[in-house]
């Protein structure tokens, strides 16, 4: 399988673009704080503390679990979007089966650990999100927004939350 590492700054910018688009699609933009190509690859997209929800004795177990499930879904969507944007938008190729399998294995591992989900629950969520994101990243309008966003990020190196939302506002019109 091709390395999961970024090949260059352009690849990094498309990966970060995918994650930003994934955040928007899965209604997680309120958790974004900034994006920077100069950070460690795991920290390029900085999230608010709410994303790393670890529990709160002041909320019900159901509310806590729903938040953990939402954050799991957002994180998984961001990872899928990273790879899809890099392959489908930047490289104009379908996502290789090896990456699909890697993402599925990751979804299972995280789903078990983060939310105690069963394999069938994880598989349904994964398949639904994968299919949806596949349609998103093959849409010409989304591809145009992604190219523009990646170019701006590459030029400016970092974007605030507000900059990101402004640059991705066109997604809401599609």
Secondary structure, DSSP 8 states (H G I E B T S, - for coil): ---SS--SHHHHHHHHHHHHHHHHHTT-GGGEEEEETTS-GGGSEEE-GGGG----TTS-HHHHHHHHHHHHHHHHHHHHHHHHIIIIIIS-----HHHHHHHHHHHHHHHHHHH---HHHHHHHHHHHHHHHHHHHH-HHHHHHHHHHHHHHHHHSEEEHHHHHHHTGGGGG-
